[in-house]
């Protein structure tokens, strides 16, 4: 996750690009797209597609039409059309792959109302843009203080300046509808710019801000995940996960998106298993399924009168017992169907490369104790000699 814009600065400290993880050269970009058509030439007589994809702060991307036929490449800083004034962004995709992305995001490639790319950004445009970006943190802090003074139940999570510095968009999250008319007046008076408030969800907030997940990697929503599918607790139940909200919830406070990644494989494997609410009729009484392990092909059952004592049965044995129950026959007992679980010898850790023990500081050192005793004896002798 590094590029030329994130190289080291003075004294070896990381310089960064002040773009919150997204770099100008597109080497460590959020939601980046690999242009696999870049080295392929177009058929004779076909003109290149005249739309480009431009990225602004964080993961916000929009499509613009290159009406001036500018020679644009990935990483170019361009001045684009806005509702009023102009905005500054970085080109992230060009060519025929833009058409594919537009269809994927349900945008019409033939729409004549698409905003335009004015020009490649001049040094003056870039200076104004960077100056505005440097003020965002201070303005965000001040705007939060204003919102708290007005006692508004909302959270201002991010601020994004327009490229020409004439407008700022404030992204916020809130449980209910918020009347922020007075807030806009106070902020416009304090900052001297036009204000736009935009409400986003908690997942969109985590996508914009980014972070590190419990797996140790960057959040999927801020790096490559482009759509948010609904996640339910049923996904955790199918995967035999503990329904612990602290472990199942992500940084956005919602269920983790990764619960859906392996769900299809679990559902495919569970087709060959009996339902989890199945029951076995035995001569000792009714027994209920307590746990299913699709990797070992095992199911655990317990009697109704003894729910704490589980018996491990193989999948084939359980299906056979269910067939007998359907015919009206009761099986002898769960003990007759219990599978033999072979437990191998536990692997013993071997210190092959000579590391020190992690608990070496826990054991008291005998040498230190002897030294302390000798020092105490010598101190007592010296004191006795002084007294004489």
Secondary structure, DSSP 8 states (H G I E B T S, - for coil): ---GGG-B-GGG-B---SSTT--TTSSS-TT----TTTT----TT-----EEEEE-STT-EEEEE-TT-----TT-EEEEE-SSSEEEEEEEE-THHHHHHHHHTT--TT-TTS-BEEEE--HHHHHHHHHHHHTHHHHHHHHHHHHHHTT---EEEEEEE-TTSSEEEEEEE-SS----HHHHHHHHHHH-SEEEEEE--HHHHHHHH--B-TTSSB-HHHHT--------HHHHHHTT----HHHHB-TTSSB-GGGGTTHHHHHHHHTTS--TT-EEEETTEEEEEEEEETTTTEEEEEESS-TT--EEEEHHHHHHHHHHHHTT--BS-SGGGB--------------S----TTTTTS--HHHHHHHHHHHHHHHHHHHHHH-
